[in-house]
């Protein structure tokens, strides 16, 4: 099995400028446990999850 076989497309992301509270609201509304943090240029800069 390869990552492409199980990965999610159309990923929900947040920006580095977004507050943690707002990011948590996003994943709470979408029933997900975390989100990638993506810079305006589309570059992945990190991840936020429920454990943060």
C-alpha distance matrix in Angstrom:
0.0 3.8 6.9 8.3 6.5 8.3 11.0 14.6 17.0 20.7 20.6 23.9 25.5 28.8 31.1 32.6 36.0 34.9 36.2 34.0 35.8 34.9 31.3 31.2 32.8 30.1 27.3 29.6 30.3 26.7 25.6 23.1 23.3 23.5 23.6 23.2 26.6 27.1 30.2 32.2 31.0 27.4 26.5 24.5 26.9 25.4 24.2 26.3 25.3 27.4 28.0 29.9
3.8 0.0 3.8 5.4 5.4 7.4 8.9 12.6 14.6 18.3 18.1 21.5 22.8 26.1 28.2 29.6 33.1 32.2 33.8 31.9 33.9 32.8 29.1 29.4 31.1 28.2 25.7 28.3 29.0 25.4 24.7 21.9 22.1 21.8 21.4 20.4 23.7 23.9 26.9 28.8 27.4 23.9 23.0 21.1 23.7 22.5 21.7 24.1 23.6 26.1 26.8 28.2
6.9 3.8 0.0 3.8 5.3 5.6 5.7 9.4 11.6 15.1 14.6 17.9 19.0 22.3 24.4 25.9 29.3 28.5 30.1 28.1 30.2 29.1 25.4 25.8 27.5 24.6 22.1 25.0 25.7 22.1 21.6 18.7 18.9 18.2 17.6 16.7 20.0 20.2 23.3 25.4 24.2 20.6 19.7 17.6 20.3 19.0 18.0 20.5 20.2 22.8 23.6 24.9
8.3 5.4 3.8 0.0 3.8 5.5 5.2 8.3 9.5 13.2 13.6 17.2 18.8 22.3 24.5 26.4 29.6 28.7 30.7 29.1 31.0 29.4 25.9 26.6 27.9 24.6 22.5 25.4 25.6 21.8 21.9 19.3 20.1 19.4 18.4 17.4 20.5 20.3 23.3 24.8 23.5 19.8 19.6 18.1 21.2 20.4 19.5 22.0 21.9 24.6 25.9 26.9
6.5 5.4 5.3 3.8 0.0 3.8 6.1 9.1 11.0 14.8 15.3 18.8 20.8 24.4 27.0 29.0 32.1 30.9 32.5 30.7 32.2 30.8 27.3 27.6 28.7 25.6 23.2 25.6 25.8 22.0 21.6 19.3 20.4 20.4 19.9 19.6 23.0 23.1 26.4 27.8 26.8 23.1 23.0 21.3 24.2 23.0 21.6 23.6 23.0 25.2 26.6 28.1
8.3 7.4 5.6 5.5 3.8 0.0 3.8 6.7 9.6 13.2 13.1 16.2 18.4 21.9 24.7 26.7 29.7 28.2 29.6 27.5 28.9 27.6 24.2 24.1 25.3 22.4 19.7 22.1 22.4 18.7 18.0 15.7 16.7 17.0 16.9 17.0 20.7 21.3 24.8 26.4 25.9 22.1 22.0 19.8 22.5 20.8 19.0 20.6 19.6 21.6 23.1 24.8
11.0 8.9 5.7 5.2 6.1 3.8 0.0 3.8 6.6 10.1 9.6 13.0 14.9 18.4 21.1 23.1 26.1 24.8 26.4 24.7 26.2 24.7 21.2 21.7 22.9 19.7 17.4 20.2 20.5 16.8 16.6 14.0 15.1 14.6 13.8 13.6 17.2 17.5 21.0 22.6 22.1 18.3 18.3 16.2 19.0 17.6 16.0 17.8 17.4 19.8 21.5 22.7
14.6 12.6 9.4 8.3 9.1 6.7 3.8 0.0 3.8 6.7 6.5 9.8 12.2 15.9 18.9 21.4 24.0 22.4 24.1 22.6 23.9 22.0 18.7 19.3 20.0 16.7 14.8 17.6 17.4 13.6 14.1 11.8 13.6 13.0 11.9 12.2 15.6 15.9 19.4 20.7 20.6 16.8 17.4 15.5 18.4 17.1 15.2 16.6 16.3 18.6 20.8 21.8
17.0 14.6 11.6 9.5 11.0 9.6 6.6 3.8 0.0 3.8 5.3 9.0 11.5 15.2 17.9 20.8 23.2 21.8 24.1 23.1 24.4 22.1 19.0 20.2 20.6 16.9 15.8 18.8 18.0 14.4 15.8 13.8 15.9 14.8 12.9 12.6 15.4 14.9 18.0 18.7 18.4 14.7 16.1 14.9 18.2 17.6 16.3 17.9 18.2 20.7 23.2 23.6
20.7 18.3 15.1 13.2 14.8 13.2 10.1 6.7 3.8 0.0 3.8 6.6 9.3 12.9 15.6 18.9 20.9 19.4 21.8 21.3 22.3 19.6 16.9 18.5 18.4 14.6 14.2 17.2 15.9 12.7 14.9 13.4 15.8 14.4 12.0 11.9 14.2 13.4 16.3 16.4 16.7 13.3 15.3 14.5 17.6 17.3 16.1 17.3 18.0 20.3 23.1 23.2
20.6 18.1 14.6 13.6 15.3 13.1 9.6 6.5 5.3 3.8 0.0 3.8 6.2 10.0 13.0 15.9 18.2 16.6 18.8 18.0 19.2 16.8 13.8 15.3 15.8 12.1 11.4 14.7 14.2 11.0 12.9 10.7 12.6 10.8 8.2 8.2 10.8 10.8 14.1 15.0 15.6 12.1 13.4 11.9 14.7 13.9 12.4 13.5 14.2 16.8 19.5 19.4
23.9 21.5 17.9 17.2 18.8 16.2 13.0 9.8 9.0 6.6 3.8 0.0 3.8 7.1 10.5 13.7 15.4 13.4 15.4 14.8 15.8 13.2 10.3 12.1 12.3 8.5 8.5 11.9 11.3 8.7 11.2 9.4 11.3 9.3 6.6 7.5 9.4 9.9 13.1 13.9 15.5 12.4 13.9 12.3 14.3 13.4 11.5 11.8 12.7 14.9 17.9 17.5
25.5 22.8 19.0 18.8 20.8 18.4 14.9 12.2 11.5 9.3 6.2 3.8 0.0 3.8 6.9 10.0 12.0 10.4 12.8 12.5 14.2 11.7 8.8 11.4 12.2 8.9 9.4 13.1 13.1 11.3 13.5 11.3 12.1 9.1 5.5 5.2 5.9 6.4 9.6 10.8 12.7 9.9 11.1 9.4 11.0 10.4 9.2 9.7 11.7 14.4 17.0 15.8
28.8 26.1 22.3 22.3 24.4 21.9 18.4 15.9 15.2 12.9 10.0 7.1 3.8 0.0 3.8 6.8 8.4 6.6 9.3 9.6 11.5 9.1 6.5 9.9 11.0 8.5 9.8 13.1 13.5 12.7 15.0 13.0 13.2 10.0 6.7 6.5 5.0 6.1 8.4 9.8 12.5 10.7 11.5 10.1 10.4 9.9 9.1 8.9 11.5 14.0 16.4 14.5
31.1 28.2 24.4 24.5 27.0 24.7 21.1 18.9 17.9 15.6 13.0 10.5 6.9 3.8 0.0 3.8 5.4 5.4 8.8 10.2 12.6 10.5 8.8 12.4 13.6 11.7 13.3 16.5 16.9 16.5 18.7 16.6 16.5 13.0 9.8 8.5 5.3 5.2 5.8 7.2 10.3 9.6 10.1 9.5 9.0 9.7 10.3 10.5 13.8 16.4 18.3 15.8
32.6 29.6 25.9 26.4 29.0 26.7 23.1 21.4 20.8 18.9 15.9 13.7 10.0 6.8 3.8 0.0 3.8 5.6 8.0 9.4 12.5 11.4 9.9 13.2 15.1 14.0 15.2 18.2 19.2 19.0 20.8 18.5 17.6 14.0 11.4 9.8 6.1 6.8 6.4 8.8 11.6 11.4 10.8 9.9 7.9 8.7 9.9 10.2 13.8 16.4 17.5 14.5
36.0 33.1 29.3 29.6 32.1 29.7 26.1 24.0 23.2 20.9 18.2 15.4 12.0 8.4 5.4 3.8 0.0 3.8 6.4 9.2 11.6 10.3 10.1 13.6 14.8 14.2 16.2 18.7 19.4 19.9 21.9 20.2 19.5 16.2 13.8 12.9 9.4 9.9 8.9 9.9 13.3 13.8 13.9 13.5 11.7 12.4 13.3 12.7 16.0 18.0 19.4 16.2
34.9 32.2 28.5 28.7 30.9 28.2 24.8 22.4 21.8 19.4 16.6 13.4 10.4 6.6 5.4 5.6 3.8 0.0 3.8 6.5 8.3 6.5 6.6 10.1 11.0 10.6 12.9 15.0 15.8 16.5 18.6 17.2 16.7 13.8 11.8 11.9 9.1 10.5 10.8 11.8 15.3 14.9 15.4 14.4 13.0 12.8 12.5 11.2 13.9 15.4 17.3 14.5
36.2 33.8 30.1 30.7 32.5 29.6 26.4 24.1 24.1 21.8 18.8 15.4 12.8 9.3 8.8 8.0 6.4 3.8 0.0 3.8 5.3 5.3 6.3 8.6 9.9 10.8 12.7 14.2 15.5 16.9 18.4 17.2 16.2 13.8 12.7 13.6 11.3 13.4 14.0 15.4 18.8 18.3 18.4 16.8 15.0 14.1 13.3 11.0 13.1 13.9 15.5 12.5
34.0 31.9 28.1 29.1 30.7 27.5 24.7 22.6 23.1 21.3 18.0 14.8 12.5 9.6 10.2 9.4 9.2 6.5 3.8 0.0 3.8 5.5 5.0 6.0 8.5 9.8 10.7 12.0 14.1 15.3 16.1 14.7 13.2 11.0 10.8 12.3 10.8 13.8 15.2 17.2 20.3 19.2 18.9 16.6 14.8 12.9 11.3 8.3 9.8 10.2 11.8 8.9
35.8 33.9 30.2 31.0 32.2 28.9 26.2 23.9 24.4 22.3 19.2 15.8 14.2 11.5 12.6 12.5 11.6 8.3 5.3 3.8 0.0 3.8 5.5 5.1 6.3 8.8 10.2 10.4 12.3 14.4 15.2 14.7 13.7 12.4 12.7 14.8 13.8 16.6 18.1 19.6 22.9 21.8 21.9 19.8 18.3 16.4 14.4 11.1 11.6 11.0 13.1 11.0
34.9 32.8 29.1 29.4 30.8 27.6 24.7 22.0 22.1 19.6 16.8 13.2 11.7 9.1 10.5 11.4 10.3 6.5 5.3 5.5 3.8 0.0 3.8 5.4 5.0 6.4 9.0 9.7 10.6 12.5 14.2 13.9 13.8 12.2 11.6 13.6 12.5 14.8 16.3 17.2 20.6 19.5 20.2 18.5 17.6 16.1 14.3 11.5 12.5 12.6 15.3 13.4
31.3 29.1 25.4 25.9 27.3 24.2 21.2 18.7 19.0 16.9 13.8 10.3 8.8 6.5 8.8 9.9 10.1 6.6 6.3 5.0 5.5 3.8 0.0 3.8 5.3 5.0 6.5 8.6 10.0 10.8 12.2 11.1 10.7 8.6 7.8 10.0 9.4 12.1 14.2 15.8 18.8 17.1 17.5 15.4 14.7 12.9 10.7 8.1 9.2 10.0 12.8 11.1
31.2 29.4 25.8 26.6 27.6 24.1 21.7 19.3 20.2 18.5 15.3 12.1 11.4 9.9 12.4 13.2 13.6 10.1 8.6 6.0 5.1 5.4 3.8 0.0 3.8 5.3 5.3 6.0 8.5 9.9 10.3 9.5 8.8 7.9 8.8 11.9 12.2 15.3 17.7 19.4 22.3 20.4 20.6 18.0 17.3 14.8 12.0 8.6 8.1 7.5 10.7 9.8
32.8 31.1 27.5 27.9 28.7 25.3 22.9 20.0 20.6 18.4 15.8 12.3 12.2 11.0 13.6 15.1 14.8 11.0 9.9 8.5 6.3 5.0 5.3 3.8 0.0 3.8 5.6 5.0 6.0 8.5 9.7 10.3 10.8 10.5 11.0 14.1 14.4 16.9 19.2 20.2 23.4 21.5 22.3 20.1 19.8 17.8 15.1 12.0 11.6 10.7 14.2 13.5
30.1 28.2 24.6 24.6 25.6 22.4 19.7 16.7 16.9 14.6 12.1 8.5 8.9 8.5 11.7 14.0 14.2 10.6 10.8 9.8 8.8 6.4 5.0 5.3 3.8 0.0 3.8 5.4 5.3 6.2 8.5 8.5 9.9 9.0 8.6 11.6 12.2 14.3 16.9 17.8 20.6 18.5 19.6 17.6 17.9 16.1 13.5 11.2 11.2 11.4 15.0 14.4
27.3 25.7 22.1 22.5 23.2 19.7 17.4 14.8 15.8 14.2 11.4 8.5 9.4 9.8 13.3 15.2 16.2 12.9 12.7 10.7 10.2 9.0 6.5 5.3 5.6 3.8 0.0 3.8 5.4 5.0 5.7 5.0 6.2 6.1 7.0 10.6 12.3 14.9 18.0 19.5 21.9 19.3 19.9 17.3 17.7 15.3 12.1 9.7 8.6 8.7 12.4 12.7
29.6 28.3 25.0 25.4 25.6 22.1 20.2 17.6 18.8 17.2 14.7 11.9 13.1 13.1 16.5 18.2 18.7 15.0 14.2 12.0 10.4 9.7 8.6 6.0 5.0 5.4 3.8 0.0 3.8 5.4 5.1 6.5 7.7 9.0 10.6 14.3 15.8 18.5 21.5 22.8 25.4 23.0 23.6 21.1 21.2 18.7 15.3 12.5 10.8 9.4 13.2 13.9
30.3 29.0 25.7 25.6 25.8 22.4 20.5 17.4 18.0 15.9 14.2 11.3 13.1 13.5 16.9 19.2 19.4 15.8 15.5 14.1 12.3 10.6 10.0 8.5 6.0 5.3 5.4 3.8 0.0 3.8 5.6 8.0 10.4 11.4 12.1 15.6 17.0 19.1 21.9 22.6 25.3 22.8 24.1 22.0 22.6 20.5 17.5 15.1 13.8 13.0 16.8 17.3
26.7 25.4 22.1 21.8 22.0 18.7 16.8 13.6 14.4 12.7 11.0 8.7 11.3 12.7 16.5 19.0 19.9 16.5 16.9 15.3 14.4 12.5 10.8 9.9 8.5 6.2 5.0 5.4 3.8 0.0 3.8 5.5 8.9 9.8 10.3 13.6 15.7 17.6 20.7 21.6 23.8 21.0 22.2 20.0 21.1 19.1 16.0 14.2 13.0 12.9 16.7 17.4
25.6 24.7 21.6 21.9 21.6 18.0 16.6 14.1 15.8 14.9 12.9 11.2 13.5 15.0 18.7 20.8 21.9 18.6 18.4 16.1 15.2 14.2 12.2 10.3 9.7 8.5 5.7 5.1 5.6 3.8 0.0 3.8 6.8 9.2 11.0 14.6 17.1 19.5 22.8 24.2 26.3 23.3 24.0 21.4 22.2 19.6 16.2 14.1 12.0 11.2 14.8 16.3
23.1 21.9 18.7 19.3 19.3 15.7 14.0 11.8 13.8 13.4 10.7 9.4 11.3 13.0 16.6 18.5 20.2 17.2 17.2 14.7 14.7 13.9 11.1 9.5 10.3 8.5 5.0 6.5 8.0 5.5 3.8 0.0 3.8 5.8 7.8 11.4 14.2 16.7 20.3 22.1 23.8 20.7 21.0 18.1 19.0 16.2 12.7 11.1 8.9 9.1 12.4 13.9
23.3 22.1 18.9 20.1 20.4 16.7 15.1 13.6 15.9 15.8 12.6 11.3 12.1 13.2 16.5 17.6 19.5 16.7 16.2 13.2 13.7 13.8 10.7 8.8 10.8 9.9 6.2 7.7 10.4 8.9 6.8 3.8 0.0 3.8 7.3 10.7 13.4 16.5 20.0 22.3 24.1 21.1 20.7 17.5 17.7 14.5 10.7 8.7 5.7 5.7 8.7 10.5
23.5 21.8 18.2 19.4 20.4 17.0 14.6 13.0 14.8 14.4 10.8 9.3 9.1 10.0 13.0 14.0 16.2 13.8 13.8 11.0 12.4 12.2 8.6 7.9 10.5 9.0 6.1 9.0 11.4 9.8 9.2 5.8 3.8 0.0 3.8 7.1 9.6 12.9 16.3 18.8 20.6 17.7 17.1 13.9 14.0 10.9 7.2 5.4 3.8 6.1 8.8 9.3
23.6 21.4 17.6 18.4 19.9 16.9 13.8 11.9 12.9 12.0 8.2 6.6 5.5 6.7 9.8 11.4 13.8 11.8 12.7 10.8 12.7 11.6 7.8 8.8 11.0 8.6 7.0 10.6 12.1 10.3 11.0 7.8 7.3 3.8 0.0 3.8 6.4 9.3 12.8 15.2 16.9 13.9 13.7 10.7 11.3 8.8 5.8 5.4 6.4 9.3 11.7 11.2
23.2 20.4 16.7 17.4 19.6 17.0 13.6 12.2 12.6 11.9 8.2 7.5 5.2 6.5 8.5 9.8 12.9 11.9 13.6 12.3 14.8 13.6 10.0 11.9 14.1 11.6 10.6 14.3 15.6 13.6 14.6 11.4 10.7 7.1 3.8 0.0 3.8 6.2 9.9 12.6 13.8 10.8 10.1 6.9 7.8 6.0 4.4 6.3 8.7 12.2 13.8 12.8
26.6 23.7 20.0 20.5 23.0 20.7 17.2 15.6 15.4 14.2 10.8 9.4 5.9 5.0 5.3 6.1 9.4 9.1 11.3 10.8 13.8 12.5 9.4 12.2 14.4 12.2 12.3 15.8 17.0 15.7 17.1 14.2 13.4 9.6 6.4 3.8 0.0 3.8 6.8 9.9 11.5 9.4 8.5 6.0 5.7 5.1 5.3 6.9 10.3 13.7 15.1 13.0
27.1 23.9 20.2 20.3 23.1 21.3 17.5 15.9 14.9 13.4 10.8 9.9 6.4 6.1 5.2 6.8 9.9 10.5 13.4 13.8 16.6 14.8 12.1 15.3 16.9 14.3 14.9 18.5 19.1 17.6 19.5 16.7 16.5 12.9 9.3 6.2 3.8 0.0 3.8 6.6 7.8 5.7 5.4 4.5 5.6 7.2 8.6 10.7 14.0 17.4 18.8 16.8
30.2 26.9 23.3 23.3 26.4 24.8 21.0 19.4 18.0 16.3 14.1 13.1 9.6 8.4 5.8 6.4 8.9 10.8 14.0 15.2 18.1 16.3 14.2 17.7 19.2 16.9 18.0 21.5 21.9 20.7 22.8 20.3 20.0 16.3 12.8 9.9 6.8 3.8 0.0 3.8 5.4 5.3 5.2 6.3 6.5 9.3 11.6 13.5 17.1 20.3 21.6 19.1
32.2 28.8 25.4 24.8 27.8 26.4 22.6 20.7 18.7 16.4 15.0 13.9 10.8 9.8 7.2 8.8 9.9 11.8 15.4 17.2 19.6 17.2 15.8 19.4 20.2 17.8 19.5 22.8 22.6 21.6 24.2 22.1 22.3 18.8 15.2 12.6 9.9 6.6 3.8 0.0 3.8 5.4 7.3 9.5 10.3 13.1 15.0 16.6 20.0 23.0 24.7 22.2
31.0 27.4 24.2 23.5 26.8 25.9 22.1 20.6 18.4 16.7 15.6 15.5 12.7 12.5 10.3 11.6 13.3 15.3 18.8 20.3 22.9 20.6 18.8 22.3 23.4 20.6 21.9 25.4 25.3 23.8 26.3 23.8 24.1 20.6 16.9 13.8 11.5 7.8 5.4 3.8 0.0 3.8 5.6 9.0 10.5 13.8 16.2 18.5 21.8 25.2 26.6 24.3
27.4 23.9 20.6 19.8 23.1 22.1 18.3 16.8 14.7 13.3 12.1 12.4 9.9 10.7 9.6 11.4 13.8 14.9 18.3 19.2 21.8 19.5 17.1 20.4 21.5 18.5 19.3 23.0 22.8 21.0 23.3 20.7 21.1 17.7 13.9 10.8 9.4 5.7 5.3 5.4 3.8 0.0 3.8 6.5 9.1 11.8 13.7 16.2 19.3 22.7 24.2 22.4
26.5 23.0 19.7 19.6 23.0 22.0 18.3 17.4 16.1 15.3 13.4 13.9 11.1 11.5 10.1 10.8 13.9 15.4 18.4 18.9 21.9 20.2 17.5 20.6 22.3 19.6 19.9 23.6 24.1 22.2 24.0 21.0 20.7 17.1 13.7 10.1 8.5 5.4 5.2 7.3 5.6 3.8 0.0 3.8 6.2 9.3 11.9 14.9 18.1 21.8 22.8 20.8
24.5 21.1 17.6 18.1 21.3 19.8 16.2 15.5 14.9 14.5 11.9 12.3 9.4 10.1 9.5 9.9 13.5 14.4 16.8 16.6 19.8 18.5 15.4 18.0 20.1 17.6 17.3 21.1 22.0 20.0 21.4 18.1 17.5 13.9 10.7 6.9 6.0 4.5 6.3 9.5 9.0 6.5 3.8 0.0 3.8 5.9 8.3 11.6 14.6 18.4 19.2 17.5
26.9 23.7 20.3 21.2 24.2 22.5 19.0 18.4 18.2 17.6 14.7 14.3 11.0 10.4 9.0 7.9 11.7 13.0 15.0 14.8 18.3 17.6 14.7 17.3 19.8 17.9 17.7 21.2 22.6 21.1 22.2 19.0 17.7 14.0 11.3 7.8 5.7 5.6 6.5 10.3 10.5 9.1 6.2 3.8 0.0 3.8 7.3 10.3 13.8 17.4 17.7 15.4
25.4 22.5 19.0 20.4 23.0 20.8 17.6 17.1 17.6 17.3 13.9 13.4 10.4 9.9 9.7 8.7 12.4 12.8 14.1 12.9 16.4 16.1 12.9 14.8 17.8 16.1 15.3 18.7 20.5 19.1 19.6 16.2 14.5 10.9 8.8 6.0 5.1 7.2 9.3 13.1 13.8 11.8 9.3 5.9 3.8 0.0 3.8 7.0 10.2 13.9 14.0 12.0
24.2 21.7 18.0 19.5 21.6 19.0 16.0 15.2 16.3 16.1 12.4 11.5 9.2 9.1 10.3 9.9 13.3 12.5 13.3 11.3 14.4 14.3 10.7 12.0 15.1 13.5 12.1 15.3 17.5 16.0 16.2 12.7 10.7 7.2 5.8 4.4 5.3 8.6 11.6 15.0 16.2 13.7 11.9 8.3 7.3 3.8 0.0 3.8 6.6 10.3 10.9 9.5
26.3 24.1 20.5 22.0 23.6 20.6 17.8 16.6 17.9 17.3 13.5 11.8 9.7 8.9 10.5 10.2 12.7 11.2 11.0 8.3 11.1 11.5 8.1 8.6 12.0 11.2 9.7 12.5 15.1 14.2 14.1 11.1 8.7 5.4 5.4 6.3 6.9 10.7 13.5 16.6 18.5 16.2 14.9 11.6 10.3 7.0 3.8 0.0 3.8 7.1 8.1 6.5
25.3 23.6 20.2 21.9 23.0 19.6 17.4 16.3 18.2 18.0 14.2 12.7 11.7 11.5 13.8 13.8 16.0 13.9 13.1 9.8 11.6 12.5 9.2 8.1 11.6 11.2 8.6 10.8 13.8 13.0 12.0 8.9 5.7 3.8 6.4 8.7 10.3 14.0 17.1 20.0 21.8 19.3 18.1 14.6 13.8 10.2 6.6 3.8 0.0 3.8 5.4 5.6
27.4 26.1 22.8 24.6 25.2 21.6 19.8 18.6 20.7 20.3 16.8 14.9 14.4 14.0 16.4 16.4 18.0 15.4 13.9 10.2 11.0 12.6 10.0 7.5 10.7 11.4 8.7 9.4 13.0 12.9 11.2 9.1 5.7 6.1 9.3 12.2 13.7 17.4 20.3 23.0 25.2 22.7 21.8 18.4 17.4 13.9 10.3 7.1 3.8 0.0 3.8 5.5
28.0 26.8 23.6 25.9 26.6 23.1 21.5 20.8 23.2 23.1 19.5 17.9 17.0 16.4 18.3 17.5 19.4 17.3 15.5 11.8 13.1 15.3 12.8 10.7 14.2 15.0 12.4 13.2 16.8 16.7 14.8 12.4 8.7 8.8 11.7 13.8 15.1 18.8 21.6 24.7 26.6 24.2 22.8 19.2 17.7 14.0 10.9 8.1 5.4 3.8 0.0 3.8
29.9 28.2 24.9 26.9 28.1 24.8 22.7 21.8 23.6 23.2 19.4 17.5 15.8 14.5 15.8 14.5 16.2 14.5 12.5 8.9 11.0 13.4 11.1 9.8 13.5 14.4 12.7 13.9 17.3 17.4 16.3 13.9 10.5 9.3 11.2 12.8 13.0 16.8 19.1 22.2 24.3 22.4 20.8 17.5 15.4 12.0 9.5 6.5 5.6 5.5 3.8 0.0
